[in-house]
Amino acid sequence: MRLYHLVLTALLAATPGMQEATALPRIPHLTDAPRPHLTEIQKVEKLIAFVSSMEGATFIRNGSKHSCAEAAQHLQAKWQKHKADVKTAEEFIEKLASKSGMSGEDYLIQFSDGHTETAAVVLTRALREMEQQ
């Protein structure tokens, strides 16, 4: 989910029969409002949603290929099971979303253009972008 901030610098009010529109004053407290910060739980949930929404990509876990929707379900299940042991989105990536707990193999994401990256790299990049917004 992407949040947008709307800034109104002038609001024009016109009524039928008026010759000109009137500019209303700027409202500083609305335009200067800080961006809301995501909690660590919200960041993890957004990372899982990000995986689910990756069109054309294939998630590779223990040598088996899975859709990104299936991968997101797997990550959601791991998150629910181990949520108490994970305090940050970075820990989620490191401890749960990067490699198999059974085999220790890295999770891979193969993109539609054929290139492959580790899930750790892809999710860390997504987290950094999320935190900059």
matplotlib code that plots the C-alpha trace (Angstrom):
import matplotlib.pyplot as plt

x = [0.0, 1.4, 0.5, 0.2, 0.2, -2.0, -0.9, -3.3, -1.6, -4.8, -8.4, -10.6, -14.2, -16.6, -20.3, -22.6, -22.6, -19.1, -16.8, -13.6, -12.7, -11.3, -8.1, -8.5, -5.5, -2.9, -3.3, 0.3, -0.5, -1.9, 0.8, 3.7, 2.5, 5.2, 4.8, 3.4, 6.0, 5.3, 5.6, 7.9, 4.8, 3.4, 6.7, 6.7, 3.1, 4.0, 7.0, 4.7, 2.2, 5.1, 6.1, 2.5, 2.2, 5.4, 3.9, 5.9, 8.3, 9.0, 10.0, 12.4, 12.5, 14.6, 14.9, 11.2, 9.5, 6.5, 4.2, 4.8, 1.3, 2.3, 5.6, 3.7, 1.5, 4.6, 6.2, 3.0, 2.9, 6.5, 5.8, 2.8, 4.7, 7.8, 6.4, 7.4, 11.1, 11.3, 11.3, 12.1, 11.5, 15.2, 15.1, 12.1, 14.2, 17.3, 15.6, 12.5, 12.3, 15.9, 16.5, 14.9, 15.0, 15.1, 17.9, 19.6, 19.4, 18.8, 15.4, 15.7, 13.5, 13.6, 12.2, 10.4, 13.5, 15.3, 17.7, 17.7, 18.4, 18.3, 15.1, 17.3, 18.6, 15.1, 13.4, 16.1, 15.9, 12.0, 12.4, 14.8, 12.4, 9.5, 11.4, 12.3, 8.7]
y = [0.0, 3.4, 6.5, 9.8, 13.3, 15.9, 19.4, 22.2, 25.5, 27.3, 26.4, 28.3, 29.0, 30.2, 30.6, 31.1, 34.7, 35.5, 37.3, 35.8, 32.9, 33.7, 32.0, 30.8, 31.0, 28.2, 25.9, 25.2, 22.6, 20.3, 20.8, 20.6, 17.4, 14.7, 11.4, 8.6, 6.1, 2.4, 0.0, -3.0, -5.2, -3.1, -3.3, -7.1, -7.3, -5.0, -7.2, -10.3, -8.4, -7.3, -10.9, -11.8, -9.1, -9.8, -10.6, -12.9, -13.9, -17.4, -18.1, -21.0, -22.8, -25.9, -26.4, -26.3, -23.5, -21.8, -18.9, -15.7, -16.1, -19.5, -17.9, -15.2, -17.8, -19.7, -16.5, -15.5, -18.9, -18.6, -15.1, -16.2, -19.1, -17.1, -13.6, -13.5, -14.1, -11.4, -7.7, -5.9, -6.2, -6.7, -9.6, -11.0, -10.9, -12.4, -15.1, -16.1, -14.8, -15.4, -19.1, -22.5, -23.3, -27.0, -27.1, -23.7, -23.0, -19.4, -18.6, -17.4, -15.2, -15.7, -12.8, -12.8, -11.6, -14.7, -13.2, -14.6, -12.9, -14.1, -13.2, -11.4, -9.0, -8.4, -8.0, -5.7, -3.5, -3.4, -2.5, 0.3, 1.8, 1.4, 3.3, 6.1, 6.8]
z = [0.0, -1.0, 1.0, -0.7, 0.8, -0.8, -0.5, -1.3, -1.9, -2.9, -2.9, -5.3, -4.4, -7.1, -7.0, -10.0, -11.1, -9.6, -11.9, -10.3, -8.1, -4.7, -3.4, 0.1, 2.5, 2.8, 5.8, 7.0, 9.6, 6.9, 4.3, 6.8, 8.5, 9.0, 7.3, 9.4, 10.5, 10.0, 12.9, 12.6, 12.4, 9.6, 7.7, 7.9, 6.7, 3.8, 2.9, 2.8, 0.7, -1.6, -2.2, -2.9, -5.5, -7.5, -10.9, -13.2, -10.5, -9.1, -5.6, -5.2, -1.8, -1.2, -5.0, -5.6, -7.5, -6.0, -7.1, -5.1, -3.6, -2.3, -1.0, 0.8, 2.5, 3.6, 4.9, 6.7, 8.4, 9.5, 10.7, 12.8, 14.3, 15.2, 15.7, 19.3, 18.4, 15.8, 16.8, 13.6, 9.8, 9.3, 11.8, 9.8, 6.6, 8.3, 10.4, 8.5, 4.9, 3.6, 3.9, 4.8, 8.5, 7.6, 5.0, 5.5, 1.7, 0.6, -0.8, -4.3, -6.5, -10.2, -12.2, -15.5, -17.3, -16.1, -13.5, -10.0, -6.7, -3.1, -1.2, 1.4, -1.3, -2.8, 0.6, 2.0, -1.0, -0.7, 3.0, 2.3, -0.3, 2.1, 4.8, 2.5, 1.5]

ax = plt.figure().add_subplot(projection="3d")
ax.plot(x, y, z, "-o")
ax.set_aspect("equal")
plt.show()
